[in-house]
C-alpha cells in the first residue's frame, strides 16, 4: 500500500501523517520534489534513502527514529 510506509511513530500519528510531516522537511532539505500529500511512494522512499546516505544513517528507505531526529521531526 503506497499510503502507508514504514515509519517510526513516537507521536501516535497515523502513518500518512508522519509521512506528510517528513515530505516537507525532505523538500526543504533538497531531497523530495513530489506533491506534499502523504503517500509513501517510490519518490518518498528514494528521498529518504538519499537523505539517510548523505547524513551517514542506516539506509533503510524508512522513516525510522534516526531519520526523524536528523530531519528535526520530534
HELIX and SHEET records of a PDB file:
HELIX    1   1 UNK A   15  UNK A   28  1                                  14    
HELIX    2   2 UNK A   42  UNK A   54  1                                  13    
HELIX    3   3 UNK A   65  UNK A   71  1                                   7    
END                                                                             
